[in-house]
Amino acid sequence: MKKGGCVYMMASRRNGTIYIGVTSDLAKRAWEHREGRIEGFTRKYGCKLLVWFEHHDKIEAAIKREKQMKEWRRAWKLRVIEETNPDWNDLFELVCG
């Protein structure tokens, strides 16, 4: 993955619990969520599916976008996921190559 940062959404299942995060290494972070390596929200609620991500050239831009999206209504988050991933497929393999 290119330098910069990614905003991403993990989900427990289709229309399930959603987590929004930001990282400079999406493959590593998605793996950590999948394997339950990160204590907290995603492990507690089983958010193991990478269902959406967006790359930014600068990590600061990704952080700004993450903060904006965390304020969004749930319906808006669902719409963003379904625009690019209508079946809520796990995008982990796509990211890892």
N, C-alpha and C positions, 0 to 999 in steps of 0.2 A: 504494500500500500504506500502511496505517496506520503511525503512529509506533510505536516499540518495537523489536522485533527478531524475526528469524525463524531458526529452526534448519532446516536443509535437508540433503537428501541428493542427491548427484550420482552417476551410475553410468555405467560404460563401455558397458553393454548389460544386457539382462535377466540376472539372476543373475551379473553381472560384478563388477568392482571397484567398491566403494562408498566415497564420501567424505562425511563429515559436517562441516558448517560452520555458522557463525552470521554474521549480517549485519544491518545496519539498512536495507539497500537490496537486497532480493532480486532485483529485475529487473536491476539493474546487475551484481550479483555473478554471477548465473546467466549473463548475457551474457559476462562476462569469462572464465568457465570454458569456455563454448561456443567462444569465439574463441581460446582458448589464451593469453590475456593474463596469466594468473597462473602464474609459474614454480612448479614443485614437483610435488607428488603428482598433482593432477588433470591437469596437462598430460602428465606422464610416463606415466600409466596411461589416458589418454583418457577421463576422466570428464566427459562433455559433456551428459549427459541429466539434467535436473532431474526426479527421480522422486518426491520427497516434500518437504513443508515444513510447518511449524507456526508460527503467529504467536503472539507473546507481547507483552503490553502494555508490558513493561519489558525493555530490553536485558539487564539483569542476570539476569532469569528465563530468557531465551533462552540466555545463556552457561551458566547452571547446568544447563539441560536438555541442551545440547550436551555438556558434560563427562560427564554421566551416561550419555548414549547412546554416547559413545566407549568406555565401559567394557563395553558390552553384548556378548553373543555375537552372532556373525554371524546366526544363525537368528532372533534377536529383531528385528534390523534388517530382515531380509527379510520377516518377518511384518508389521511396521509398514508397510512399503511396500505389500505386497500387500493389506492391509486397505482401503486407500483408492485404490490404483492397481494392480489385479491384472494389467493388461497392460503395466505398466512404460512407460506413455506418457510422452513428454516434456512436462512441465507448463509449459514456458517461455512459450508463447503465452497460457496461462491467467493467468500472473503479469503479463505485459506488457500484457494487455488487448487 
